[in-house]
Amino acid sequence: MTAERDSSIEDVLARLRLSARGWIVVDHWDGDRCAVGVAAENRPRQLVYISTFNRKANRYYFECEAPTGDNPTDFKTTDEGEVDFTALVAVMEKHLGSK
């Protein structure tokens, strides 16, 4: 990523303990300091987009994305919404799985 991430995204990434769950950062949003993608290590195109832009503390907008073809832009959104941290983890575990 070329731009420094907003502290709200850095905080959620730290709380998620990515490596312990087998997840990685997949960052397709270079210009957006308040957004990041997270995917399973073995399925980098199945991801959860997380945004903290214009959200209260401990509130996150998410989109679950699943690939529909070979190109990186071939995907569909399977779920989306605004949740707190506990619900975000549940959504991510359902969509990405974990170790």
ABEGO torsion letter per residue (X at the ends): XABBBBAAAAAAAAAAGAAAAGBBBBBABAABAABBBBBBAABAABBBBBBABGBBBGBBBBBBBBBABABAABBBBABBEBBBAAAAAAAAAAAAEBX
